[in-house]
């Protein structure tokens, strides 16, 4: 089995979400609506969200991995959460 680094794994995970290939991901992790909402996020926000929310890495660790400032990492995470909330929030009629 080929050993892959974290960056390669993250790219693969991002590609899987972008292609809406959730069949390899446990159903409890991604629902169809969440998968579609993740697809709407810019790649940088999606990557930070996955690293923070799913992998549990700190902003400092993420900033080192993706080679951006820690404040940028935190704001990408915040914007990703805000966009997911607005996308997934039921519309009031």
N, C-alpha and C positions, 0 to 999 in steps of 0.2 A: 504494500500500500504506500502510495506517495505521501510523504510528509509535507504539509503545507504550513506556511506561516500565518500569523494572525491577519496580516493585510490581505493575503490571498483568500482566507476564509471570509473576511468581511466583504470583499468584492463579490465572492460567490453568493453570500447571503443577500446582499443588496440586489444582485442580478435575479435571484430567485423571487424576491418580493416584486421586483420591477416586472417580471414576466408573469406574475400571479401564479407561480407554481408552488402552491401551498401543500400539495399532496405529500411531501416529505416532511412537513412540519406537523407536530402533534396538533390535533384539532383544538385543544385547550389553549394553544399559544396564539393562533391566528384564526379569527373568524373571517368569513367572506367580506363583511363590512370593514373590519379592521385592515385586512389585506388591501382593499381598495383605497382606504384612507392613507395607508402607508405609501402606496404607489403615488399619491398626490404630493408627498413631501419631496422637497429638493434632496438630492443625494447626500449632501453634507449633513442635513438635519436628520435624515433617515439613519445614516451611519452612526451618528452620535446617540440617537435614541436607542438603537439596537445595542450599542456598546454599554450604555448606561442602564437602560431598562431591563434588558434581557441578560447581558453578561455581568452586570453589576459593577462595572469598573468605575473608578472615581473620575472626576473631571480632569484631574492632573494626569492620570494614566491615559485617558482618551486623548488629551491634547498632545501627549508625547507620541502616541500611536499615529494619529492623523496629521501630526506636525502643524498644529495651529495653536494660537494662544489659549490659555485656560479660560479667559473671559469669553472668547469666541465660542469655545466648546459649550459653556454654560448657556450662552444666549441661543445657540442653535438648538440645544435641548429644550429650552423654554419655548421657543417659537414652534418647535415640532409638537410639543404638548398642546399648545394653544390651537394649532391648526387641526390636530387630531380631535380635540374637544369640539371645535366648531363644526368639523366635518361629521362627527359621529352623533352630535346632539340632535335629537329629533326636532323637526321643524314644528313650530307652534302655528296652528291654523285657526 
